[in-house]
Amino acid sequence: MKIYAPHIGHLEGLEDLLENSKDIHGVYMAGTPDYVGTGRTNLSAPGLEEIFEQTEYAHEKGVKMEIVLNSSCMGGLHLTPQGYNKINWYFEQLNNIGIDSVTVAEPYFIEMLAKDFDMDVVVSVLSFVDSPQKAEFYEELGADTIVIDPAINRDFQKLEAIKDSTSCDLKLLVNEGCLYQCPFRYAHFNFFSHANGPGPKLNILDDYYYYKCLSLRIEDPQQLIKSPWIRPEDLKEYKHITDTFKIGGRTHFVNWILNNVQAYSNESYDGNLMDLLDCPKDIRDLFYIPNKELESAIDQWKQCSKVCVKCGYCKRLTERIVKVYSNNGSGKCLEELNMFGESI
């Protein structure tokens, strides 16, 4: 099994990560946002010298280094002569450093990297590959690896169809805590791409999408169960599709990442599933989902039609096992939850 772990982007954090775990196959971090942005907030934006230093260290430990440049919108900059030359120069520097792979969402970058550079080309989840047809197109552009859209993590028919239709490697994001079929997903990642990419910087009033998603999950906790995460215990159900799994969370601290790596490498976790999910702290500190009580849920999801209004399984499961912390998570008291988001 190959586990790709998130990395915050500075050498001290990387040392802490790799000295405390031998189960990491590769790490990934954001690049310098002056060239290409990313679909997540950057806690650290390493320059080329820092990337070189960290890549050398990772390789000494036998660990792959992946740079994430998965902006979902470049505003057309990459198709201008000035923008192309600037980005091409940056790719050359990463190639010379010895970066193993680059994750991108822009189709033009996939073809560009595959044609001119030695680094493996990884198609980001922000390319939303959710069908065999789309996977085939990206493979033809030059993709070496495709990170499949987490929205189909529980749709085994589609996962198996993608596996059968392509020869490139597949990677699954295991711990995403976003809304299933989120209506804000495209707009939110476009927003991040501009906010965390080349200037000019925007004078943002607020992150509407973040707070809207937050409120929807608090008001309707069954959305937490519907999120397309994969339990550590359920990795065995996916190994006929891939042996490569990606842990999301490059904005989290090292101890949180290490806890995830241990859980997924052991394929077992006895505790609150929320501890593993890449979701806002406001959500993690509010709800308790006993991971071991989800043992048979995968059997339902493997044959689920995804028509929630007719099924109701996730709603019933939420009512049965999800609890809410009292005192805003500051205490250990847990209370039962009703479907109006109130403790009872």
C-alpha angles and dihedrals in degrees: 000000000000117000121193111201128198119248126201093220111252129098096240091056092047092051090050090050099048097038090057101044134045093181099079116107095180142358128213132200140167120271128222107305093212088083109029126001129220136231093244137058111271116230088179131020107195120204123224094269091053092047090051092050094048094045091053090051093048091050091050086058092047092249127136120237120218126185118209116216097157103148108162091204130033095174089238092294093125091059094057120088092241094047094045093050092048094049094042089053091052092050088051091054092050090048091051091049090058101247108177098212143358124213115213137166100195110094091213090059091051092057092040094052094043092051102043110024141057097225119106113255116230121193109222127231083245088072085067097221101188103146139048090243093057091045090053091053092052092047089053089052089058108270117163094186133018122204101209121229105265089222088082097043089114097039100091094176091061094041091052091046091054090048091051094046101051139048098202122099120273127215128192126210102222109187110038111145098191125125114281108251089359112201091209097052101101095042093045095052091046088053091051091047091060096037091051100034140072116322160291088092118221124238095232119197096193144330100258093180095053095053094041092054090045093053093046092056094045092049094043111029094182085079087071090060092045092054109114098246123141118222117231089241091056098057088097089067090062103044093097086061100042144337093211120093130179124210111211122216117090091158093061132093123264096253090056091050092048091051089055094046091052093048095049096040089051090042089223139088127179106195144046112343087211088070089069101042123101096230138117118297089236088067097040092052094049107050136051118203112178102223096205091058089065092066099121099032093097090064090060094044093050090064099029119129090209092233096131097182090062099036108044094180096128091047092053092045091051092051091050104046113012115099133181127227117238122221090037091288094306092110134048097238115120126197133194117258131224123202093260089069094250126127115240 
